[in-house]
Amino acid sequence: AESLGSIGQGSEEVIDALIIALKDRANWVRRKAAESLGNIGQGSEKVIDALLIALKDENEDVRQEAAESLG
C-alpha cells in the first residue's frame, strides 16, 4: 500500500488498488492504505467515501489514520 501511494500520484488504478487494500485482513495494510489514500487522493469523492467507511474499521489505528487522512 505504501509503495503504491508513492509511485502513483493519484492515478485511478492506484486509488482503486488502495481502496481494495482498505479491506485487507491485515490491520497494517489497511492503515497504510488509508495513509496513502490521504496522500494521493485529496478531493476525490471515491477516496473520501472509502475513508469515511474506514472510520468504522474494527482497528483503532486504521480509524485514526482514516481520520487524519480526511483532515
C-alpha positions, 0 to 999 in steps of 0.5 A: 500500500505504501509503495503504491501511494508513492509511485502513483500520484493519484492515478485511478488504478492506484486509488482503486488498488488502495481502496481494495487494500482498505479491506485487507485482513491485515490491520497494517495494510489497511492503515497504510492504505488509508495513509496513502489514500490521504496522500494521493487522493485529496478531493476525490469523492471515491477516496473520501467515501472509502475513508469515511467507511474506514472510520468504522474499521474494527482497528483503532489505528486504521480509524485514526489514520482514516481520520487524519487522512480526511483532515 
